[in-house]
Amino acid sequence: MKRTLIVFLTLAVIALGAAALYGAWVSDSMFSWKRPVNLGFKTGRLAPCRPSPNCVCSQVDRTDREHYIEPIPFRGTTLEAMAAVRRAVMQTERAGVIEEGPNYVYAEFRTRFLRFVDDVEFGFDPGRGVIHVRSASRLGRSDLGVNRARIERLRGMISAPAPGSGVAAPAGTK
């Protein structure tokens, strides 16, 4: 009798845990937590990366191989570059533009299965003709290179002119 009760309680706990995990898994809010308060393009700077390897930024020291990534060059106006960034984000599954401001676009990207949220920022420097980028996971330590790969994929999308736009490709592209 005692053994049966222990087995029953163990199975009940497992079933409840699985149901809770499944309910959270299908929910968009699992693992999203709160938006970081340090986001934005303040005085021409994006927030620095935390020491964990799940962030890349074009404004960290170039010798920081773990976090540094090249900014995205652009030609044309800042408004054209911002439109290219919006287009690239909106063409990406599970991504959306959350905020825009002068010389700034902020987007969130969610992972397919567990809906982890990554914060991606674009700061536009028209004087240098570059888009500074920062992509960081909200949770965890390692991202297995996802943030770097995302920025490189977006770089290709942003660098390609919009079909029928007549706009030349950004600087540094063919």
KEMAR-545472 format. One line per 2 residues: their letters; for each residue x, z, y of C-alpha. Coordinates in nm, 2 decimals. Example, Ala and Ser with C-alpha at 12.3 -4.5 7.8 and 13.67 -1.06 7.14 Angstrom:
residues 2
as	1.23 0.78 -0.45  1.37 0.71 -0.11
***
This chain:
residues 174
mk	0.00 0.00 0.00  0.28 0.10 0.24
rt	0.47 -0.22 0.16  0.16 -0.44 0.21
li	0.10 -0.28 0.55  0.46 -0.34 0.66
vf	0.44 -0.70 0.55  0.10 -0.75 0.73
lt	0.23 -0.60 1.05  0.55 -0.80 1.03
la	0.35 -1.12 0.99  0.11 -1.02 1.27
vi	0.41 -0.97 1.51  0.56 -1.30 1.41
al	0.22 -1.48 1.46  0.17 -1.32 1.80
ga	0.52 -1.40 1.91  0.48 -1.76 1.80
aa	0.15 -1.80 1.98  0.29 -1.65 2.29
ly	0.60 -1.88 2.27  0.38 -2.18 2.21
ga	0.16 -2.10 2.50  0.45 -2.06 2.73
wv	0.62 -2.37 2.59  0.33 -2.59 2.69
sd	0.30 -2.43 3.02  0.48 -2.58 3.32
sm	0.57 -2.24 3.45  0.79 -2.13 3.16
fs	1.15 -2.06 3.27  1.08 -2.19 3.62
wk	1.12 -1.85 3.79  1.13 -1.86 4.16
rp	1.29 -2.12 4.38  1.63 -2.01 4.51
vn	1.63 -1.88 4.87  1.97 -2.04 4.95
lg	1.85 -2.40 4.93  1.87 -2.64 5.23
fk	2.11 -2.84 5.44  2.22 -2.59 5.69
tg	2.48 -2.69 5.95  2.56 -2.99 5.74
rl	2.63 -2.79 5.43  2.45 -2.74 5.09
ap	2.47 -2.41 4.91  2.79 -2.36 4.71
cr	2.77 -2.35 4.33  2.77 -2.02 4.14
ps	3.07 -1.96 3.92  2.87 -2.08 3.61
pn	2.93 -2.44 3.49  2.57 -2.55 3.53
cv	2.60 -2.69 3.88  2.77 -2.98 4.06
cs	2.81 -3.03 4.43  2.98 -3.28 4.65
qv	3.08 -3.02 4.90  3.29 -2.79 4.69
dr	3.67 -2.82 4.68  3.78 -3.15 4.51
td	4.02 -2.95 4.29  3.72 -2.77 4.14
re	3.68 -3.02 3.85  3.40 -2.82 3.69
hy	3.17 -2.83 4.00  3.29 -3.12 4.22
ie	3.11 -3.45 4.22  3.16 -3.74 4.46
pi	2.90 -3.79 4.73  2.68 -4.10 4.72
pf	2.78 -4.36 4.98  2.51 -4.55 5.17
rg	2.47 -4.83 5.43  2.19 -4.87 5.66
tt	1.99 -4.60 5.83  1.94 -4.24 5.71
le	1.56 -4.32 5.67  1.64 -4.61 5.43
am	1.88 -4.38 5.23  1.61 -4.11 5.22
aa	1.36 -4.37 5.10  1.60 -4.48 4.82
vr	1.64 -4.11 4.71  1.27 -4.05 4.71
ra	1.22 -4.37 4.50  1.49 -4.27 4.25
vm	1.34 -3.92 4.21  0.99 -4.05 4.17
qt	1.10 -4.30 3.90  1.24 -4.01 3.69
er	1.02 -3.84 3.44  0.93 -3.47 3.51
ag	1.07 -3.48 3.86  0.92 -3.46 4.21
vi	1.02 -3.43 4.57  0.93 -3.07 4.69
ee	1.06 -3.07 5.05  1.19 -3.31 5.31
gp	1.34 -3.24 5.64  1.58 -3.40 5.89
ny	1.87 -3.54 5.68  1.75 -3.35 5.37
vy	1.55 -3.41 5.05  1.49 -3.14 4.78
ae	1.36 -3.22 4.43  1.29 -3.03 4.11
fr	1.36 -3.17 3.77  1.21 -3.01 3.45
tr	1.35 -3.04 3.10  1.13 -3.20 2.84
fl	1.07 -2.92 2.59  1.12 -2.58 2.75
rf	1.04 -2.69 3.10  1.36 -2.54 3.25
vd	1.39 -2.62 3.62  1.69 -2.77 3.79
dv	1.71 -2.78 4.17  1.85 -3.10 4.32
ef	1.94 -3.14 4.68  2.04 -3.44 4.90
gf	2.20 -3.39 5.24  2.25 -3.70 5.45
dp	2.56 -3.74 5.66  2.51 -4.06 5.87
gr	2.84 -4.02 6.05  3.03 -4.06 5.72
gv	2.77 -4.28 5.55  2.73 -4.04 5.25
ih	2.47 -3.84 5.08  2.59 -3.50 4.97
vr	2.44 -3.39 4.65  2.39 -3.06 4.47
sa	2.23 -3.02 4.12  2.20 -2.68 3.97
sr	2.02 -2.51 3.68  1.81 -2.21 3.77
lg	1.88 -2.03 3.45  2.14 -2.00 3.19
rs	2.51 -2.06 3.19  2.59 -2.40 3.04
dl	2.38 -2.71 3.10  2.59 -2.93 2.86
gv	2.67 -3.17 3.14  2.31 -3.25 3.23
nr	2.34 -3.19 3.61  2.65 -3.42 3.64
ar	2.48 -3.69 3.42  2.17 -3.66 3.63
ie	2.35 -3.72 3.96  2.54 -4.01 3.82
rl	2.22 -4.17 3.69  2.05 -4.11 4.04
rg	2.37 -4.26 4.20  2.30 -4.58 4.02
mi	1.94 -4.58 4.11  2.00 -4.50 4.48
sa	2.28 -4.76 4.51  2.06 -5.04 4.39
pa	1.86 -5.19 4.67  1.48 -5.18 4.64
pg	1.34 -5.50 4.49  1.24 -5.75 4.77
sg	1.38 -5.52 5.04  1.64 -5.75 5.17
va	1.86 -5.44 5.22  2.22 -5.48 5.11
ap	2.35 -5.25 4.84  2.51 -4.92 4.97
ag	2.88 -4.90 5.04  3.10 -4.89 4.73
tk	2.86 -5.10 4.52  2.85 -5.46 4.43
***
